[in-house]
Amino acid sequence: MKKLFLFVFFGMSFLVNAQLTDLARLEYSFIPKNKSEDQYTRIRALFNYPIEVKEGSYFVIGSEYNRIFLNLNDTYPFDTKFLETITVIDLNLAYTHKINDIWRVAYKVTPRLASTLNEKITDKDLFINGGIFFIKDRTKITTVKKPYRLILGLTYNTTAGIPFPLPLISYFSQINENWSYTVGVPKMNLKYKFDEKKNLQAFVGLDGYFAHLQRPATIQGNQVDNVSLSVVVAGFGYEYSLSKYLVLYTYAGYTLRLNNVLRNADRENVFTLDDVNSFYLRTGIKFRI
């Protein structure tokens, strides 16, 4: 059951980039530990570059860099130096084309490096993710009374350790000129658009990571080989458009589920670093299409 949750969590997170609406993004995230000096921070940068192969068909190449800092200042029954920083680097390769006038399909493969990078890189630091997505986009059709976008997909994520793909779904609907909503994964929201520059939204979303520990430690008689953070968060987000394509954004809220754990080679929980819900902040700037 825990492995299934991991797959759903990381598979859902994968869907965000599968939509390929952000050409570039620079982002900062922060989660403090309640009643503690510990805190989690992350610097994230990504870019996607579309190359038109033929009319309506694109090859997209991109990359995403995450630098994660685990500031563990509490007292733990082991030396936490091997956990100070975590690096996650993705290479995003995607191809999308129209099936017909209504549906578009996108294929994506994402080799990943996720590790503490204390030693030389090995195959245990490398992962492979992928997916296929069918997109029905009616958001720019003037004859549609309520514009909408439906995304149906299958993703495979070796980070979660599940040996088969699982389905994912996301549905966006424009109710009227001001209100819209998205249901599905990895994010649900209800958005109010003040004008062409500003919008406010209530959201529920997912965040987190999974990485290999290059210096495995023994804790209470058990070896730990991996570390993961999974977060379900609810809150409010504000976006301000500096131009047609450049957007400043801030999402703030409180975690509904937080699980930061050290795991063994079988992905089983060995030691919980944090499972107490806390404040959540994510802010940055993005260049979108």
Rosetta blueprint (number, residue, H / E / L):
1 M L
2 K H
3 K H
4 L H
5 F H
6 L H
7 F H
8 V H
9 F H
10 F H
11 G H
12 M H
13 S H
14 F H
15 L H
16 V H
17 N H
18 A H
19 Q L
20 L L
21 T L
22 D E
23 L E
24 A E
25 R E
26 L E
27 E E
28 Y E
29 S E
30 F E
31 I E
32 P E
33 K L
34 N L
35 K L
36 S L
37 E L
38 D L
39 Q E
40 Y E
41 T E
42 R E
43 I E
44 R E
45 A E
46 L E
47 F E
48 N E
49 Y E
50 P E
51 I E
52 E E
53 V E
54 K E
55 E L
56 G L
57 S E
58 Y E
59 F E
60 V E
61 I E
62 G E
63 S E
64 E E
65 Y E
66 N E
67 R E
68 I E
69 F E
70 L E
71 N E
72 L L
73 N L
74 D L
75 T L
76 Y L
77 P L
78 F L
79 D L
80 T L
81 K H
82 F H
83 L H
84 E L
85 T E
86 I E
87 T E
88 V E
89 I E
90 D E
91 L E
92 N E
93 L E
94 A E
95 Y E
96 T E
97 H E
98 K E
99 I L
100 N L
101 D L
102 I L
103 W E
104 R E
105 V E
106 A E
107 Y E
108 K E
109 V E
110 T E
111 P E
112 R E
113 L E
114 A E
115 S E
116 T L
117 L L
118 N L
119 E L
120 K L
121 I L
122 T L
123 D H
124 K H
125 D H
126 L E
127 F E
128 I E
129 N E
130 G E
131 G E
132 I E
133 F E
134 F E
135 I E
136 K E
137 D E
138 R L
139 T L
140 K L
141 I L
142 T L
143 T L
144 V L
145 K L
146 K L
147 P L
148 Y E
149 R E
150 L E
151 I E
152 L E
153 G E
154 L E
155 T E
156 Y E
157 N E
158 T H
159 T H
160 A H
161 G L
162 I L
163 P L
164 F L
165 P L
166 L E
167 P E
168 L E
169 I E
170 S E
171 Y E
172 F E
173 S E
174 Q E
175 I L
176 N L
177 E L
178 N L
179 W E
180 S E
181 Y E
182 T E
183 V E
184 G E
185 V L
186 P L
187 K E
188 M E
189 N E
190 L E
191 K E
192 Y E
193 K E
194 F L
195 D L
196 E L
197 K L
198 K E
199 N E
200 L E
201 Q E
202 A E
203 F E
204 V E
205 G E
206 L E
207 D E
208 G E
209 Y E
210 F E
211 A E
212 H E
213 L E
214 Q E
215 R E
216 P E
217 A E
218 T E
219 I E
220 Q L
221 G L
222 N E
223 Q E
224 V E
225 D E
226 N E
227 V E
228 S E
229 L E
230 S E
231 V E
232 V E
233 V E
234 A E
235 G E
236 F E
237 G E
238 Y E
239 E E
240 Y E
241 S E
242 L L
243 S L
244 K L
245 Y L
246 L E
247 V E
248 L E
249 Y E
250 T E
251 Y E
252 A E
253 G E
254 Y E
255 T E
256 L E
257 R E
258 L E
259 N E
260 N E
261 V E
262 L E
263 R E
264 N L
265 A L
266 D L
267 R L
268 E L
269 N E
270 V E
271 F E
272 T E
273 L E
274 D E
275 D L
276 V L
277 N L
278 S L
279 F E
280 Y E
281 L E
282 R E
283 T E
284 G E
285 I E
286 K E
287 F E
288 R E
289 I L
